[in-house]
Amino acid sequence: MDDEFTRSQVCTSQLITRIKEDEGLCIHTFITTEDSKLLQMFLNRANFDVEKAFVLVQEYFRDRLLCHKIFTHYKMDSLTKGISTKTVMILPQMSQIGTVIIFKVGAWSPEDCSIYEISALLTLVMESVGLDEQKRNAGYSVIYDLRSVFLKQLNAMRPAVKVLKVISQSYLSSQCRMQLIANAMMPAMITAMMNLVSFSKEIKNVPYPKPGDSQKRELDEIFGPEFVASLPEEYGGSAVYNWYECTNKIVEDNLLEFAS
């Protein structure tokens, strides 16, 4: 155990040195502290091979540069705008297919919170899952609730499709599944838009349960009955959540891991 701890300390120190010596990476001081969870995540993924971990760090910040229109909103005032929409939340309980994140697209107003701002919130929430090794290994699903979605939301998403595609192909989505609760009026259009973003190889439609609806059995099969029972009431469960408080806590607890 002591040998493993010493090895971890040595590798952490070496990786920090490599980052500080790189003129493109040294500005990201939040990842150059020994207690950085993000730094440890890259070391764990590389099995404590410092050079491999350094490559992962380079790739991560390359993707952040390509998606700068999203990551420039990794600051509390921008993220608070997204939190205030009450459209994004990580459910506290684990399902049988891992962590579940819900994004109520139909309730999102592009006029009040831009696609880049809401994408920053969703991305930070996804990144916070990745910091937990158990949750990262278990995988996670993003459920896009597309009920009541209108063309204004789909049109507002278009400028961000390219950068969202970069994120979807990065380490963030390596363990991600995408689920849709679709608007029956526009399923083909919605699926086509989400395929452009390509958050997963396969998009599945999740049934929206109504009281007494037999579709609940399908939800049980996907996520597990215990998880479904503790879903928010609007999704057929019996739990009541404060979407603002739950998401705000995730942001407050994790923002400094990803931004100076």
HELIX and SHEET records of a PDB file:
HELIX    1   1 ASP A    2  GLU A   21  1                                  20    
HELIX    2   2 THR A   29  ILE A   31  5                                   3    
HELIX    3   3 LYS A   37  ARG A   45  1                                   9    
HELIX    4   4 VAL A   50  LEU A   66  1                                  17    
HELIX    5   5 HIS A   68  PHE A   71  1                                   4    
HELIX    6   6 MET A   76  SER A   84  1                                   9    
HELIX    7   7 VAL A  105  ALA A  107  5                                   3    
HELIX    8   8 ILE A  115  GLY A  130  1                                  16    
HELIX    9   9 GLU A  133  ALA A  138  1                                   6    
HELIX   10  10 LEU A  151  MET A  157  1                                   7    
HELIX   11  11 ARG A  158  ALA A  160  5                                   3    
HELIX   12  12 VAL A  161  SER A  168  1                                   8    
HELIX   13  13 TYR A  171  SER A  173  5                                   3    
HELIX   14  14 PRO A  187  VAL A  197  1                                  11    
HELIX   15  15 LYS A  216  PHE A  223  1                                   8    
HELIX   16  16 PRO A  225  ALA A  229  1                                   5    
HELIX   17  17 GLU A  233  TYR A  235  5                                   3    
HELIX   18  18 TRP A  243  PHE A  258  1                                  16    
SHEET    1   A 5 VAL A  88  ILE A  90  0                                        
SHEET    2   A 5 THR A  99  LYS A 104 -1                                        
SHEET    3   A 5 TYR A 140  ASP A 145  1                                        
SHEET    4   A 5 CYS A 176  ILE A 181  1                                        
SHEET    5   A 5 ILE A 203  ASN A 205  1                                        
END                                                                             
